[in-house]
Amino acid sequence: DCYKTLFPPPFKMGRGGEASYNNLGRGGGVGGVVAPAPAPSDGFGSDGSDNGLVGDSFASSGNDRESMKVGVGGFSLHRNLSVRSSSSAPLKFGEKPTANNPAPARFLDNHGRRIATGFLAEFPWEPLGNYKYLLFVPFAVQVAMGWDDADHWAFHTLAIAAMRYLMACAWHFASRCEAISGRTRINLKGVSFAQVDREENWDDYILLQALVVQAFHSFCPGFHSFPLNNSAGLWQMLALHVGPTEFVYYWFHRYLHHHSLFQKYHSHHHASFVAEPVTGSCHPFLEHVGYTANFAIPLLGTWLFGGASVAMFYIYLLGFDFLNELGHCNFELPLLTKLLDVVPFARYLLYSPAFHSLHHSRVNTNYALFMPIYDHIYGTADPTSTSLSQTCAAGRKYAPGCVFLAHGVDATSCLHLPFMSREFASKPYPGENIMRHLLWPVTFPLMLAMWAIAPLQPFVAERKEILNRSPPKRPDGEDKPASPYLQLQSWVVPRLGWHYFLPFEHKRINSIIRTAVLRAESEGQRVIGLGALNKNEQLNGGGKAIVEELEAQRGGKRLDLCVVHGNTLTAACVIKGIPEGTREIVLTGATSKLGRAVALYLCEKGVCVLM
């Protein structure tokens, strides 16, 4: 009966525009509450198109990069990053690159059109590629050789940079991990490959600010000999941020939304409709210079007032990144929402992720840095910010659908899970990235720990949905059709490929698969598909042994969902393609496993099969 669960073709991969990367292939987010229409422009922004807040849209195929390769934890596309040659004419805003006139992928929007065409839009180290990290080498040499100064400035520079990288990784993990953010996500669209390419150099600001602070320390008289801590100076720093920095940022940000500057610079940031933690640091070079000058006010001002300390640099830079990534994390924190609701005036002093998501969705609203009070003062605060925050924080229930049960290949394949590394997850497995091999000392111990202490249950890697233009009728026979959206979930068994060849592991692996089947049934899922070695004949006979065991425990009562795998689905598709009323067929091709299943089913239905 497994073919009865299949929807008739054709499928339409969503309601949106671009291909996105995730472990189910091309697709976007799960549908939900649709945001109201965008607010009208106030003359400082772009056209304010509806970008799909809270599940308005689902990213679809439509990208010409069709080289796809399966990787455990991810379908990935080969990326075609091009660098503009020095002899080609600069592309204009909105112009698409050609073979003779390419453009850097970081300056293309989701439709492949050039954005951010202004003067000094590219960073000076753009031609270096990943060799830009060599700019950190002088700091490392000073520390290693003992040439650091009395302030240990090189050490602190490297330590702050490392902490900023780790914080970004932690926020990325939280924003992509279904167990943490799956039910409170704000914008449910998928993340496009173009966005991943565009934000690949998100960390340029860390390098820029490290060099700027180093220049001040080296050439500015008196900018040295800092104490470790100065409590009074920290309060001065906070006052300077709340006052000048927040005020200047608000108007600088609004000015960047003027049509001319928006096209030349700020369009680069707003090309990312679905905000991710690193999105907040993705801007053209000259725009980053302006931000750095503004964000230096609290640090330089505190120094001029005599309150500077080493702790000031750690607290401000790391605190700034924390709040910036909070605003772009694309999920609500229920505790933060409750705090903002309980504490008087808190929503004027600290924004929520939903507050800034509305800025990305509607463009011409919610310009504030971290403090919405300036939006309220100047009339640009979106009135739905609070209600959206509360709605998302309350969580949502996902409609039942289908589950695909996968497993890892080797230790480094875990890096291709969407919440582990956006860089690896957007590329094919195994790929040619040398970092995969360099990270073995990290991934191998993690694999051993997962094997030894991992719970005997799968985890959700990602949720997606597919729009079916020909939805089936309800199974209870009602005329009203069922939901036109097929909900998809990808679950992962916490085991790797070689575990399946250890006979003493079969019992535990089957226990995990059995738990997955029962869990899917309790959630109302219609189908669970066993991927890769989860359907191994020696393990469980293609899932048959598990189904028979569960049904025997119920006294012969059948499961409320279908347990399928690639072979059964292929057979179901063949059977589904045979016109009704056919009385005789000739079966050719693979007549072993698939052919036998098709032939036996048709014979039971009274169809004459010639082989």
C-alpha positions in Angstrom: 0.0 0.0 0.0 3.0 2.3 0.1 2.2 3.8 -3.3 -1.1 5.1 -2.0 0.8 7.6 0.1 2.5 9.2 -2.9 1.1 12.4 -4.3 0.4 12.6 -8.0 2.9 14.7 -10.0 3.8 17.3 -10.8 5.4 18.8 -7.7 6.2 22.5 -7.5 9.2 23.2 -5.3 7.7 26.0 -3.2 6.4 29.5 -3.6 9.6 31.5 -3.8 12.5 32.3 -6.0 15.8 30.7 -5.3 17.4 27.4 -4.7 18.4 26.9 -1.1 20.8 24.4 0.5 19.6 21.9 3.1 19.8 18.2 3.8 16.6 17.5 1.9 17.9 19.0 -1.3 16.6 22.2 -2.8 14.1 24.0 -0.7 13.2 26.4 1.9 11.2 26.7 5.1 8.0 25.4 6.6 4.9 27.6 6.1 3.4 29.5 8.9 1.8 32.8 9.7 2.0 35.3 6.9 3.2 38.8 7.7 1.1 41.8 6.8 1.9 43.8 3.8 5.0 46.0 3.8 4.8 49.5 5.0 5.0 52.3 2.4 8.3 53.9 1.7 9.3 57.0 3.5 11.7 58.1 0.8 14.8 56.6 2.5 14.5 53.0 1.3 14.0 50.7 -1.6 10.6 49.4 -2.8 9.9 47.4 0.3 8.9 44.1 -1.3 7.3 41.3 0.6 10.1 39.1 1.6 8.2 36.4 3.4 8.4 36.9 7.1 7.1 34.0 9.2 6.8 31.5 6.4 5.4 33.7 3.6 7.4 31.8 1.0 9.4 28.7 0.4 12.5 28.8 -1.7 12.3 26.9 -5.0 14.5 25.7 -7.6 15.4 28.2 -10.3 19.2 28.3 -10.1 21.3 27.2 -13.1 24.0 25.6 -10.9 22.6 22.1 -11.4 25.6 20.0 -10.4 24.2 18.3 -7.3 25.8 15.7 -5.2 24.5 13.8 -2.2 26.2 14.2 1.1 25.1 12.8 4.5 23.5 15.7 6.2 23.1 17.6 3.0 22.4 17.9 -0.7 24.8 20.5 -2.0 25.5 22.4 -5.2 28.9 22.9 -6.7 29.5 26.6 -6.5 30.6 28.6 -9.4 32.4 31.6 -7.9 33.8 34.0 -10.4 36.2 36.9 -10.0 35.9 40.0 -12.2 38.9 40.4 -14.5 40.7 43.7 -14.5 40.0 44.2 -18.2 36.2 44.0 -17.9 34.0 47.0 -17.5 32.3 47.3 -14.1 28.8 46.0 -13.9 26.0 48.5 -13.2 23.5 47.9 -10.4 21.0 45.2 -11.3 23.0 44.0 -14.3 23.7 40.3 -14.7 27.3 39.1 -15.2 28.3 37.3 -18.3 31.2 35.0 -19.2 33.2 37.9 -20.6 32.2 40.2 -17.7 31.9 38.2 -14.5 31.5 39.6 -11.0 32.4 38.3 -7.5 29.7 36.1 -6.0 29.7 38.2 -2.9 28.3 41.1 -4.9 25.4 39.2 -6.6 21.9 39.1 -5.3 19.6 36.0 -5.2 18.8 36.4 -8.9 22.4 36.8 -10.0 22.3 40.6 -10.5 25.1 42.9 -9.5 24.6 44.9 -6.2 26.7 47.3 -4.2 28.4 49.1 -7.1 29.7 52.0 -5.1 33.3 53.4 -4.7 35.4 51.2 -2.4 32.7 48.5 -2.1 35.3 45.8 -2.2 37.7 45.2 0.7 41.4 45.9 -0.1 42.3 42.2 0.5 39.6 40.9 -1.8 42.1 39.6 -4.3 43.9 37.6 -1.6 40.9 35.2 -1.1 41.5 33.1 2.0 45.1 34.2 2.1 43.7 37.3 3.9 44.1 35.4 7.1 47.9 35.8 6.7 47.3 39.3 8.0 46.9 37.7 11.5 50.3 36.2 11.2 52.3 39.2 12.5 50.2 39.2 15.7 50.8 35.4 16.1 54.6 35.9 15.6 54.8 38.6 18.2 53.1 36.4 20.7 55.1 33.2 19.8 58.4 35.0 19.9 57.8 37.0 23.0 57.9 40.3 21.1 54.6 41.5 22.5 54.5 44.8 24.2 53.7 45.5 27.9 50.0 45.6 27.2 50.2 42.2 25.5 48.3 43.9 22.7 48.9 41.2 20.0 47.7 38.5 22.4 44.5 40.4 23.2 43.9 41.1 19.5 44.1 37.4 18.7 42.1 36.4 21.7 39.2 38.8 20.9 39.2 37.7 17.2 39.1 34.0 18.3 36.2 34.7 20.7 34.3 36.6 18.0 34.7 33.6 15.6 33.5 31.2 18.3 30.5 33.3 19.2 29.5 33.4 15.5 29.7 29.6 15.3 27.6 29.3 18.5 24.9 31.6 17.2 24.9 29.8 13.8 24.5 26.4 15.6 21.6 27.8 17.7 19.8 29.4 14.7 20.0 26.2 12.6 19.5 23.6 15.3 15.8 22.4 15.2 15.9 21.4 18.9 16.8 25.0 19.9 15.2 27.3 17.3 12.9 25.1 15.2 9.6 26.1 16.9 10.4 29.8 17.4 11.8 30.7 14.0 10.7 34.0 12.5 11.4 34.0 8.7 10.7 30.5 7.3 12.1 30.9 3.9 15.1 28.9 2.8 18.6 30.3 2.6 19.7 30.5 -1.0 23.1 29.4 -2.4 23.6 33.0 -3.6 23.2 34.2 0.0 25.8 31.7 1.3 28.2 32.8 -1.5 27.5 36.5 -0.8 28.2 36.1 2.9 31.2 33.9 2.6 33.5 36.7 3.7 31.3 37.7 6.7 34.4 37.9 8.9 36.1 40.8 7.1 35.0 43.2 9.8 36.9 41.2 12.4 40.1 41.7 10.4 39.3 45.3 9.6 38.7 46.3 13.3 41.7 44.4 14.5 43.9 46.3 12.1 42.3 49.7 13.0 42.7 49.1 16.7 46.3 48.0 16.2 47.0 51.2 14.2 45.6 53.4 17.1 47.7 51.4 19.6 50.8 51.8 17.6 50.6 55.4 16.4 48.2 57.3 18.7 50.1 58.9 21.6 48.8 57.7 24.9 46.7 54.9 23.6 48.5 52.2 25.6 49.3 51.2 29.2 45.7 50.2 30.0 44.7 48.6 33.3 42.9 45.3 33.2 39.7 46.8 34.5 38.1 50.2 35.3 34.5 50.0 36.5 33.8 53.7 36.0 35.1 53.5 32.5 32.7 50.7 31.6 29.8 52.9 32.7 31.3 55.7 30.5 31.5 53.4 27.6 27.8 52.3 28.0 26.7 56.0 28.2 28.6 56.8 25.0 27.1 53.9 23.2 23.5 54.6 24.3 23.9 58.3 23.4 26.0 59.2 20.4 26.6 55.8 18.8 22.9 54.7 18.8 21.8 58.1 17.6 24.4 58.4 14.9 23.8 54.8 13.7 20.0 55.4 13.4 20.5 58.4 11.0 23.4 56.9 9.2 21.3 53.7 8.6 18.4 55.8 7.4 20.7 57.7 5.1 22.0 54.4 3.7 18.4 53.6 2.7 18.3 56.6 0.4 17.9 55.2 -3.1 21.4 56.2 -4.4 23.3 54.9 -1.4 21.1 51.8 -1.1 22.0 50.7 -4.6 25.7 51.5 -4.2 26.2 50.0 -0.8 23.4 48.9 1.5 21.7 46.7 -1.0 24.4 44.1 -0.4 23.1 43.6 3.2 19.4 43.6 2.2 19.9 41.1 -0.5 19.8 38.6 2.3 16.1 38.4 2.9 16.5 35.6 5.5 18.7 36.9 8.2 21.3 34.6 9.7 23.7 35.5 12.6 26.5 36.4 10.3 24.3 38.5 8.0 24.7 41.4 10.4 28.4 41.8 9.6 28.1 41.5 5.8 28.5 45.0 4.2 30.7 46.6 1.6 34.1 47.9 2.7 33.3 51.7 2.8 30.1 51.0 4.7 32.1 49.0 7.3 34.5 51.9 7.6 31.6 54.2 8.5 30.3 51.7 11.0 33.7 51.2 12.5 34.2 55.0 13.0 30.8 55.2 14.8 31.4 52.1 16.9 34.8 53.6 17.9 33.1 56.5 19.7 32.5 54.6 23.0 36.1 53.2 23.0 37.9 56.4 22.1 35.5 58.5 24.2 36.2 56.4 27.3 39.9 56.6 26.6 39.8 60.4 26.4 37.9 60.5 29.7 40.6 58.4 31.3 38.5 55.3 31.8 39.9 52.9 29.2 40.9 49.3 30.2 41.6 46.0 28.6 38.3 44.7 29.8 36.6 47.5 27.9 37.7 46.2 24.6 36.6 42.6 25.4 33.2 43.7 26.8 32.3 46.1 24.0 33.5 44.1 21.0 32.1 40.8 22.2 29.0 42.4 23.6 28.4 44.2 20.3 28.7 41.0 18.3 26.4 39.2 20.7 23.6 41.7 20.3 24.2 42.0 16.5 23.9 38.3 16.1 20.9 38.2 18.4 19.1 40.6 16.1 19.9 38.5 13.0 19.5 35.0 14.5 16.0 34.6 13.0 14.4 33.0 16.0 12.8 34.3 19.1 14.1 33.5 22.6 11.1 33.0 24.9 12.9 34.1 28.0 14.0 37.3 26.3 10.5 37.9 25.1 9.1 37.4 28.5 11.7 39.8 30.0 10.9 42.5 27.5 7.2 42.1 28.3 7.6 42.2 32.0 10.2 45.0 32.5 8.7 48.5 31.9 10.1 50.3 28.9 12.4 47.3 28.1 11.2 47.1 24.5 12.4 50.7 24.0 15.9 49.9 25.3 16.6 46.5 23.7 15.3 45.1 20.4 14.2 41.5 19.7 15.1 39.3 16.8 11.6 39.8 15.4 12.1 43.6 15.5 15.0 43.5 13.2 13.6 40.7 11.0 10.8 43.2 10.1 13.5 45.6 8.9 14.8 42.9 6.5 11.3 42.0 5.4 9.9 45.5 5.0 13.0 47.5 4.5 11.6 50.9 5.5 11.1 50.4 9.2 12.9 49.5 12.4 16.3 51.2 11.6 17.7 51.2 15.2 20.9 49.5 16.1 20.0 47.8 19.4 17.7 50.3 21.0 14.2 50.8 19.4 13.6 54.0 21.2 15.0 56.0 18.3 12.5 54.4 15.9 9.7 55.3 18.3 10.9 58.9 18.6 11.1 59.4 14.9 8.1 57.4 13.9 9.7 54.5 12.0 8.9 51.7 14.5 6.8 48.9 13.0 3.6 48.6 15.1 3.5 44.8 14.7 7.0 44.2 16.2 5.8 43.2 19.6 3.0 41.0 18.4 5.3 39.2 16.0 7.8 38.7 18.7 5.2 37.2 21.1 3.7 35.0 18.3 7.1 33.5 17.4 8.1 33.1 21.0 5.0 31.1 21.8 6.2 28.5 19.3 4.3 26.7 16.5 3.3 23.1 15.8 4.3 21.6 12.5 1.8 19.7 10.5 2.6 16.0 10.0 4.0 14.8 6.7 6.9 12.6 5.8 10.2 11.8 7.5 13.5 10.8 5.9 15.8 8.8 8.2 19.5 9.2 7.3 22.8 8.6 9.0 26.4 9.8 8.8 29.1 8.5 6.4 32.3 9.3 8.3 33.4 11.6 11.1 33.8 14.6 8.8 30.4 14.2 7.2 28.9 15.6 10.4 30.4 19.0 9.3 27.8 19.0 6.4 24.9 19.1 8.8 23.2 22.5 8.3 23.7 23.6 11.9 27.4 22.6 12.0 28.9 24.7 9.3 27.2 26.7 6.6 30.4 26.6 4.6 30.5 22.8 4.5 26.7 22.3 4.3 26.6 24.4 1.1 29.2 22.2 -0.7 29.1 18.6 -1.9 30.3 15.8 0.3 33.1 14.8 0.3 34.3 17.6 -1.8 37.9 18.8 -2.1 38.1 21.1 0.9 41.4 20.4 2.7 39.8 21.6 6.0 37.9 18.3 6.1 41.2 16.5 6.6 42.7 19.1 9.0 39.6 18.8 11.2 40.0 15.0 11.8 41.6 15.6 15.2 38.4 17.3 16.2 35.8 15.2 14.4 37.2 11.8 15.3 36.9 12.3 19.1 33.4 13.7 18.6 32.5 10.6 16.6 33.8 8.4 19.4 31.9 10.4 22.0 28.7 10.2 19.9 29.1 6.5 19.6 29.6 6.0 23.3 27.1 8.4 24.9 24.7 9.4 22.2 21.0 8.7 23.1 19.3 5.9 21.4 17.0 8.2 19.3 17.4 10.2 16.1 17.6 14.0 16.0 15.9 16.4 13.6 18.3 17.9 11.1 15.9 20.1 9.2 12.3 20.7 8.3 11.0 21.7 4.8 7.9 21.6 2.8 6.9 21.0 -0.8 3.9 22.6 -2.5 1.8 20.0 -4.3 -0.4 21.5 -7.0 -2.6 18.4 -7.1 -3.3 17.7 -3.4 -5.1 14.4 -2.6 -8.4 14.1 -0.9 -8.6 13.5 2.8 -8.2 9.8 3.7 -11.5 9.9 5.6 -13.3 10.4 2.3 -14.3 14.0 2.7 -14.6 16.1 -0.4 -12.5 18.9 1.1 -8.9 18.4 -0.1 -6.1 17.9 2.4 -3.4 20.5 2.9 -1.5 21.3 -0.4 1.8 21.3 1.4 3.8 18.2 2.0 5.8 18.6 5.2 9.2 17.0 5.1 11.6 16.3 8.0 15.1 14.9 7.9 16.0 12.9 10.9 19.5 11.5 11.5 20.5 8.3 13.3 23.6 9.2 15.5 25.7 6.5 13.8 28.2 6.5 10.9 28.4 4.2 8.0 31.0 1.8 9.4 28.8 1.2 12.5 26.4 -0.7 10.3 29.0 -3.3 9.5 29.6 -4.2 13.2 27.3 -7.1 14.0 27.1 -6.2 17.7 25.8 -2.7 16.7 22.8 -4.0 14.8 20.6 -4.3 17.9 21.2 -0.7 19.0 20.8 0.6 15.5 17.5 -1.2 15.0 16.4 0.1 18.4 17.1 3.7 17.2 15.1 3.0 14.0 12.3 1.5 16.0 12.2 4.5 18.2 12.1 6.7 15.1 9.2 4.8 13.7 7.2 5.0 16.9 8.0 8.7 17.3 7.0 9.5 13.8 3.7 7.6 14.3 3.0 9.5 17.5 3.5 12.8 15.7 1.0 11.8 13.0 3.6 11.4 10.3 2.2 9.6 7.2 5.5 8.1 5.9 9.0 7.4 7.2 11.6 6.6 4.7 14.7 4.6 5.6 17.7 6.1 3.9 21.1 4.5 3.0 22.1 1.6 5.3 19.0 2.0 7.6 17.3 -0.3 5.1 20.1 -2.8 4.9 18.8 -6.4 4.3 21.2 -7.9 6.9 20.1 -5.2 9.4 16.3 -5.4 9.3 15.3 -6.8 5.9 14.6 -3.3 4.4 12.6 -2.3 7.5 10.3 -5.4 7.3 11.6 -6.9 10.5 10.9 -3.7 12.5 7.4 -3.4 11.1 6.5 -7.0 11.8 7.9 -6.7 15.4 5.9 -3.6 16.1 2.7 -5.0 14.6 3.2 -8.3 16.6 3.4 -6.3 19.8 0.0 -4.8 18.9 -1.6 -8.1 18.2 -1.4 -7.8 14.5 -2.7 -4.2 14.3 -1.1 -2.3 11.5 1.0 0.8 12.0 -0.6 4.2 11.3 2.2 5.2 8.9 4.0 3.6 6.0 7.7 2.5 6.4 9.3 2.8 3.0 12.7 3.2 1.4 14.1 3.9 -2.0 13.4 0.5 -3.5 9.8 0.4 -2.3 9.2 3.9 -3.5 10.7 3.1 -6.9 8.4 0.1 -7.2 5.5 2.3 -6.2 6.3 4.8 -8.8 6.5 2.1 -11.5 3.1 0.7 -10.4 1.6 4.2 -10.2 2.7 4.9 -13.8 0.7 1.8 -15.2 -2.6 3.0 -16.6 -5.7 1.8 -14.9 -7.4 -1.2 -16.6 -4.2 -2.6 -17.9 -4.5 -6.4 -18.1 -1.1 -7.4 -19.4 2.4 -5.9 -19.3 6.0 -6.9 -20.4 8.5 -6.2 -17.6 12.1 -5.6 -18.5 15.1 -4.0 -16.9 16.0 -4.7 -13.3 14.0 -7.8 -12.6 15.7 -8.9 -9.4 14.6 -6.9 -6.3 12.5 -4.2 -7.8 11.1 -6.2 -10.7 10.1 -9.1 -8.4 8.2 -6.7 -6.1 6.4 -5.1 -9.1 5.6 -8.4 -10.7 4.2 -10.0 -7.5 2.0 -7.0 -6.7 0.6 -6.9 -10.3 -0.1 -10.6 -10.2 -2.0 -10.2 -7.0 -4.2 -7.6 -8.8 -4.9 -10.0 -11.7 -2.5 -8.4 -14.2 -0.6 -10.8 -16.5 3.1 -10.1 -16.3 5.5 -11.3 -19.0 9.2 -11.2 -18.1 
